[in-house]
Amino acid sequence: MLRISATLACLLFLAQGARAQIDFTPTIEKYMSYGAEFSTVNFKNDKRSVSMEVPRKWACRGDATRLQFTPPEQNFAEGVVQAAPPTRTRVLDDATLKALEAQVIDSLPPGSQGIKVLTRMENPLIVDQSVSCEFIVSYQALGQTFQRCVTFLNCPDAQIIFRFTAPKATFDNLNSAFRRSVASWRVVEPPGAAPMTAAK
């Protein structure tokens, strides 16, 4: 499980009402630690700066609407973080879960075959009153089998969607690296305010 405080999640990802939106346009900063090079990605949420660790040796790029993470020498593998309009749903009832599952399936590449929902986990992100749900699906495309993990986080002002896709043979290790990266996110407040970090 990833454990992120409600304050962090809502300040990190969400628009401030209708007046401000997350700008995912990334700024990459590199640093050395114990002789190895690491990277962080920074972007803006209103007046705050948001940062997260990029999995080592992965590439990160994006624009105002999303971040994209790609591991080295791995074809067809990528992680994406996006924000969507908020949902009024505050409980994970059967109708909500079925609708989210259908959304995951609809997001698969056109012509995908052999689609299977492998797992469904409620509240994999611990965010106080904000509910989340994670789906892992398997499908066949381009002559091989892929797996995709999609996590929906329903905060008051936006729905945050984390998505990672990779060929089945490499999915587990790469998806674990992507999830660790998500858990590293921190908000840097404007000067004079104390920074907030993800709960351990």
C-alpha positions as CSV (number, residue, x, y, z in Angstrom):
1,M,0.0,0.0,0.0
2,L,1.0,3.6,-0.5
3,R,0.3,5.9,2.4
4,I,-0.2,9.6,1.5
5,S,-1.8,12.1,3.9
6,A,-5.0,13.7,2.8
7,T,-3.5,17.2,3.0
8,L,-0.6,16.2,0.8
9,A,-2.8,14.5,-1.8
10,C,-5.3,17.3,-2.0
11,L,-2.6,20.0,-2.2
12,L,-0.3,18.0,-4.4
13,F,-2.8,17.0,-7.1
14,L,-5.8,19.2,-7.0
15,A,-7.0,22.4,-8.4
16,Q,-7.9,25.1,-5.9
17,G,-11.6,25.2,-6.7
18,A,-12.2,26.3,-10.3
19,R,-9.5,29.0,-10.2
20,A,-6.3,27.0,-10.5
21,Q,-5.2,23.7,-12.0
22,I,-2.2,21.5,-11.8
23,D,0.4,22.3,-14.4
24,F,2.3,19.0,-14.9
25,T,4.9,20.7,-17.1
26,P,8.1,19.0,-15.7
27,T,11.4,20.5,-14.6
28,I,14.0,17.7,-14.1
29,E,16.7,18.1,-11.6
30,K,19.6,15.7,-11.4
31,Y,21.8,15.0,-8.3
32,M,24.5,12.6,-7.2
33,S,24.1,10.3,-4.2
34,Y,26.7,7.6,-3.1
35,G,28.3,7.9,-6.6
36,A,25.1,7.4,-8.5
37,E,23.0,9.8,-10.4
38,F,19.3,10.3,-9.5
39,S,16.6,12.7,-10.7
40,T,13.6,14.5,-9.3
41,V,10.7,16.0,-11.3
42,N,9.1,19.2,-10.3
43,F,5.8,20.8,-11.4
44,K,3.4,23.4,-10.2
45,N,0.1,23.3,-8.2
46,D,-1.0,26.9,-7.9
47,K,1.7,28.7,-5.8
48,R,3.2,25.4,-4.5
49,S,6.0,23.4,-6.1
50,V,5.5,19.6,-6.2
51,S,8.4,17.1,-6.5
52,M,8.8,13.4,-6.8
53,E,11.7,11.0,-7.3
54,V,12.0,9.6,-10.8
55,P,12.8,5.9,-10.8
56,R,16.6,5.6,-11.4
57,K,17.6,5.7,-15.1
58,W,14.0,6.3,-16.2
59,A,13.0,9.2,-18.4
60,C,10.3,11.7,-17.5
61,R,8.6,14.1,-19.8
62,G,5.2,15.7,-20.1
63,D,3.2,18.8,-20.6
64,A,0.6,20.8,-18.7
65,T,-1.9,18.0,-18.7
66,R,0.2,14.9,-17.7
67,L,3.5,13.3,-16.7
68,Q,4.9,10.3,-18.5
69,F,7.6,8.0,-17.2
70,T,9.5,5.5,-19.3
71,P,12.0,2.9,-18.1
72,P,15.3,2.4,-20.1
73,E,15.4,-0.2,-22.9
74,Q,11.9,-1.3,-22.3
75,N,9.6,-1.2,-25.3
76,F,5.9,-0.5,-24.7
77,A,6.3,0.3,-20.9
78,E,5.2,3.6,-19.5
79,G,3.7,5.3,-16.4
80,V,1.3,8.2,-16.7
81,V,-0.1,10.6,-14.1
82,Q,-3.1,12.8,-15.0
83,A,-5.9,14.8,-13.4
84,A,-9.5,14.4,-14.4
85,P,-12.7,16.4,-13.4
86,P,-13.9,15.5,-9.9
87,T,-16.5,12.8,-9.2
88,R,-19.2,13.2,-6.7
89,T,-18.8,9.6,-5.5
90,R,-17.4,9.3,-2.0
91,V,-18.1,5.6,-1.5
92,L,-17.0,2.6,-3.5
93,D,-20.3,0.9,-4.0
94,D,-20.9,-1.7,-6.7
95,A,-22.1,0.7,-9.3
96,T,-19.0,2.9,-8.8
97,L,-16.6,0.0,-9.0
98,K,-18.3,-1.3,-12.2
99,A,-18.1,2.1,-13.8
100,L,-14.4,2.4,-12.9
101,E,-13.7,-1.1,-14.2
102,A,-15.5,-0.2,-17.5
103,Q,-13.4,3.0,-17.7
104,V,-10.2,1.0,-17.4
105,I,-11.3,-1.5,-20.1
106,D,-12.4,1.4,-22.4
107,S,-8.9,2.9,-22.0
108,L,-7.2,-0.1,-23.5
109,P,-5.7,0.1,-27.0
110,P,-8.3,-0.4,-29.8
111,G,-8.5,-4.0,-30.9
112,S,-7.3,-5.4,-27.6
113,Q,-8.2,-9.1,-27.1
114,G,-8.3,-11.5,-24.2
115,I,-9.1,-8.8,-21.7
116,K,-9.1,-10.0,-18.1
117,V,-9.5,-8.1,-14.8
118,L,-6.8,-9.7,-12.6
119,T,-7.2,-7.8,-9.4
120,R,-9.3,-5.1,-7.8
121,M,-8.2,-3.4,-4.6
122,E,-10.1,-0.8,-2.7
123,N,-8.2,2.1,-1.1
124,P,-4.6,1.2,-2.0
125,L,-3.8,4.8,-1.4
126,I,-4.4,5.8,2.3
127,V,-5.8,9.3,2.0
128,D,-8.0,9.8,5.0
129,Q,-11.5,10.6,3.6
130,S,-10.6,10.4,-0.1
131,V,-11.4,7.0,-1.5
132,S,-9.3,5.2,-4.1
133,C,-9.5,2.0,-6.2
134,E,-6.9,0.1,-8.2
135,F,-7.4,-2.3,-11.1
136,I,-4.8,-4.5,-12.8
137,V,-5.9,-5.9,-16.1
138,S,-4.3,-8.2,-18.7
139,Y,-4.9,-7.9,-22.4
140,Q,-3.3,-8.9,-25.7
141,A,-2.2,-6.5,-28.4
142,L,0.6,-6.2,-30.9
143,G,1.1,-10.0,-30.7
144,Q,2.0,-10.0,-27.0
145,T,0.4,-9.9,-23.5
146,F,0.4,-6.7,-21.5
147,Q,-0.7,-5.8,-18.0
148,R,-2.0,-2.4,-16.9
149,C,-2.4,-1.0,-13.4
150,V,-4.8,1.9,-13.0
151,T,-5.5,3.7,-9.7
152,F,-8.2,6.2,-9.3
153,L,-8.0,8.7,-6.4
154,N,-11.2,10.6,-5.8
155,C,-10.3,13.8,-4.0
156,P,-12.8,16.7,-3.6
157,D,-11.7,18.8,-6.5
158,A,-10.3,16.3,-9.0
159,Q,-9.9,12.6,-9.8
160,I,-6.3,11.7,-10.0
161,I,-5.4,8.7,-12.3
162,F,-2.1,6.8,-12.0
163,R,-1.6,4.4,-14.9
164,F,1.3,2.0,-15.6
165,T,1.5,-0.4,-18.6
166,A,4.1,-2.9,-19.6
167,P,4.5,-6.3,-21.2
168,K,3.6,-9.1,-18.8
169,A,7.1,-10.4,-18.4
170,T,8.4,-7.1,-17.0
171,F,5.3,-5.6,-15.4
172,D,5.7,-6.5,-11.7
173,N,9.2,-5.1,-11.2
174,L,8.6,-1.9,-13.3
175,N,5.2,-1.3,-11.7
176,S,6.7,-1.6,-8.2
177,A,9.3,1.1,-9.2
178,F,6.6,3.4,-10.4
179,R,4.6,3.0,-7.2
180,R,7.6,3.8,-5.1
181,S,8.1,6.9,-7.2
182,V,4.5,8.0,-6.5
183,A,5.1,7.5,-2.7
184,S,8.0,9.9,-2.8
185,W,5.9,13.0,-3.9
186,R,6.2,16.1,-1.7
187,V,4.8,19.5,-1.7
188,V,7.1,22.5,-1.3
189,E,5.2,25.4,0.2
190,P,6.0,29.1,-0.8
191,P,8.7,30.8,1.3
192,G,7.7,31.1,4.9
193,A,5.5,28.0,5.0
194,A,6.6,24.6,6.2
195,P,7.0,21.8,3.5
196,M,4.8,18.8,3.6
197,T,5.9,15.3,2.8
198,A,4.2,12.0,2.2
199,A,3.5,10.0,5.3
200,K,5.8,7.1,5.9
